[in-house]
Amino acid sequence: MAMLDALQALPSQASVQALHDLSGRVVLVTGGASGLGRAMAWGLACYGASCAIVDRDGELAQACAKEIATGLGVRAVAVSGNVSNEADVERAVVQVLAGLGRIDVLINNAGHNIRKPLFDYSCEEFDSLYAVHVRGSFLFCRAVGRHMRETRTGTIINVASILGHVGAENVAPYAAAKASLIQMTKVLALELAPHGIRVNAIAPGYIDTPLTRQHAPQVRQRIIDTTPLGRFGEARELIGAALFLASDASTFVTGTSLIIDGGWMAK
Ligand SMILES: NC(=O)c1ccc[n+]([C@@H]2O[C@H](COP(=O)([O-])OP(=O)(O)OC[C@H]3O[C@@H](n4cnc5c(N)ncnc54)[C@H](O)[C@@H]3O)[C@@H](O)[C@H]2O)c1
């Protein structure tokens, strides 16, 4: 007869069911006023987290914080700022700590894209993509990381892209910036592990948000045709991944990139 492992006590049902519980935790989401950021902030707030929405669109950030606070009864604040501006980032972190007391989860999500062939890009366009995706994430990791180092806990989620893993036409600076972000995720996972801080990335495929609604109709159709699940993803389909990486469901996960792409990368 098989023997049960007496030395490996299994966790209680209550502790397993509480793995996703985020009550008492504070989440800071950059670019949280639209698309994926808005959905992830809402999703984590559904599990009890207080939320800070940081976005360059201050008015929309206020509206998102209000929808979370009134809809879910948790605390939510909005901060207006540009993630690639060092002074804005430092001020945002001070403001969030003053308003919500701590930061347990950082989601570096703010971003934009510019699609064109290599020969048509200006240096300003190249710089703007690196500024938001790489510099912005770096500045927030550093500012929030200092606080997490003091509390000896925290989880950072960098929103990368499948285009950080594979090539595609007409997105050279964006894809290079997202690949940099995936590499930065690995390096910071190593550096911050001794401080009790986990660092992971989410790499979405094509998700229907204001960002991807800029695609021409024939490009949209090609994306649908080449995605194994035969459609764009929806912003709410990022919530599960964010919840996993933000919560105690992933306490042994760091330095990885979680792909959410309807099977696109499996081809
Ligand atoms: N939608 C997709 O298919 C997809 C796929 C892969 C990766 N991503 C990434 O997901 C993230 C969110 O994209 P989305 O689709 O939700 O786009 P979105 O345009 O709906 O939202 C982006 C948000 O970021 C904010 N923002 C942009 N630049 C900023 C800055 N410098 N400072 C502060 N806020 C800024 C915008 O105001 C906006 O609220 C981006 O990093 C994007 O590259 C999206």
Ligand as a Chemical Component Dictionary entry (heavy atoms), coordinates in Angstrom:
data_LIG
# 
_chem_comp.id                   LIG 
_chem_comp.type                 NON-POLYMER 
_chem_comp.pdbx_formal_charge   0 
_chem_comp.three_letter_code    LIG 
# 
loop_
_chem_comp_atom.comp_id 
_chem_comp_atom.atom_id 
_chem_comp_atom.alt_atom_id 
_chem_comp_atom.type_symbol 
_chem_comp_atom.charge 
_chem_comp_atom.model_Cartn_x 
_chem_comp_atom.model_Cartn_y 
_chem_comp_atom.model_Cartn_z 
_chem_comp_atom.pdbx_ordinal 
LIG N1  N1  N 0  -2.995 45.767 -25.818 1  
LIG C1  C1  C 0  -2.108 44.876 -26.224 2  
LIG O1  O1  O 0  -2.364 44.071 -27.146 3  
LIG C2  C2  C 0  -0.763 44.792 -25.578 4  
LIG C3  C3  C 0  0.067  43.716 -25.926 5  
LIG C4  C4  C 0  1.307  43.606 -25.332 6  
LIG C5  C5  C 0  1.724  44.538 -24.407 7  
LIG N2  N2  N 1  0.922  45.583 -24.100 8  
LIG C6  C6  C 0  1.415  46.542 -23.124 9  
LIG O2  O2  O 0  0.460  46.701 -22.109 10 
LIG C7  C7  C 0  0.589  47.995 -21.536 11 
LIG C8  C8  C 0  -0.786 48.652 -21.477 12 
LIG O3  O3  O 0  -1.262 48.777 -22.800 13 
LIG P1  P1  P 0  -2.813 48.978 -23.163 14 
LIG O4  O4  O 0  -3.061 48.123 -24.323 15 
LIG O5  O5  O -1 -3.622 48.830 -21.936 16 
LIG O6  O6  O 0  -2.764 50.497 -23.662 17 
LIG P2  P2  P 0  -3.710 51.750 -23.320 18 
LIG O7  O7  O 0  -3.320 52.777 -24.323 19 
LIG O8  O8  O 0  -5.124 51.337 -23.217 20 
LIG O9  O9  O 0  -3.231 52.199 -21.863 21 
LIG C9  C9  C 0  -1.967 52.725 -21.627 22 
LIG C10 C10 C 0  -2.053 53.698 -20.461 23 
LIG O10 O10 O 0  -0.702 54.131 -20.171 24 
LIG C11 C11 C 0  -0.735 55.538 -19.961 25 
LIG N3  N3  N 0  0.581  56.085 -20.296 26 
LIG C12 C12 C 0  1.214  56.013 -21.499 27 
LIG N4  N4  N 0  2.399  56.629 -21.421 28 
LIG C13 C13 C 0  2.531  57.085 -20.147 29 
LIG C14 C14 C 0  3.535  57.784 -19.456 30 
LIG N5  N5  N 0  4.665  58.165 -20.065 31 
LIG N6  N6  N 0  3.360  58.063 -18.145 32 
LIG C15 C15 C 0  2.211  57.695 -17.510 33 
LIG N7  N7  N 0  1.213  57.042 -18.122 34 
LIG C16 C16 C 0  1.371  56.727 -19.425 35 
LIG C17 C17 C 0  -1.827 56.055 -20.889 36 
LIG O11 O11 O 0  -2.298 57.343 -20.497 37 
LIG C18 C18 C 0  -2.872 54.961 -20.758 38 
LIG O12 O12 O 0  -3.754 55.203 -19.682 39 
LIG C19 C19 C 0  1.613  48.744 -22.398 40 
LIG O13 O13 O 0  2.875  48.706 -21.774 41 
LIG C20 C20 C 0  1.635  47.937 -23.682 42 
LIG O14 O14 O 0  2.856  48.058 -24.366 43 
LIG C21 C21 C 0  -0.317 45.730 -24.654 44 
# 
loop_
_chem_comp_bond.comp_id 
_chem_comp_bond.atom_id_1 
_chem_comp_bond.atom_id_2 
_chem_comp_bond.value_order 
_chem_comp_bond.pdbx_ordinal 
LIG N1  C1  SING 1  
LIG C1  O1  DOUB 2  
LIG C1  C2  SING 3  
LIG C2  C3  SING 4  
LIG C2  C21 DOUB 5  
LIG C3  C4  DOUB 6  
LIG C4  C5  SING 7  
LIG C5  N2  DOUB 8  
LIG N2  C6  SING 9  
LIG N2  C21 SING 10 
LIG C6  O2  SING 11 
LIG C6  C20 SING 12 
LIG O2  C7  SING 13 
LIG C7  C8  SING 14 
LIG C7  C19 SING 15 
LIG C8  O3  SING 16 
LIG O3  P1  SING 17 
LIG P1  O4  DOUB 18 
LIG P1  O5  SING 19 
LIG P1  O6  SING 20 
LIG O6  P2  SING 21 
LIG P2  O7  DOUB 22 
LIG P2  O8  SING 23 
LIG P2  O9  SING 24 
LIG O9  C9  SING 25 
LIG C9  C10 SING 26 
LIG C10 O10 SING 27 
LIG C10 C18 SING 28 
LIG O10 C11 SING 29 
LIG C11 N3  SING 30 
LIG C11 C17 SING 31 
LIG N3  C12 SING 32 
LIG N3  C16 SING 33 
LIG C12 N4  DOUB 34 
LIG N4  C13 SING 35 
LIG C13 C14 SING 36 
LIG C13 C16 DOUB 37 
LIG C14 N5  SING 38 
LIG C14 N6  DOUB 39 
LIG N6  C15 SING 40 
LIG C15 N7  DOUB 41 
LIG N7  C16 SING 42 
LIG C17 O11 SING 43 
LIG C17 C18 SING 44 
LIG C18 O12 SING 45 
LIG C19 O13 SING 46 
LIG C19 C20 SING 47 
LIG C20 O14 SING 48 
# 
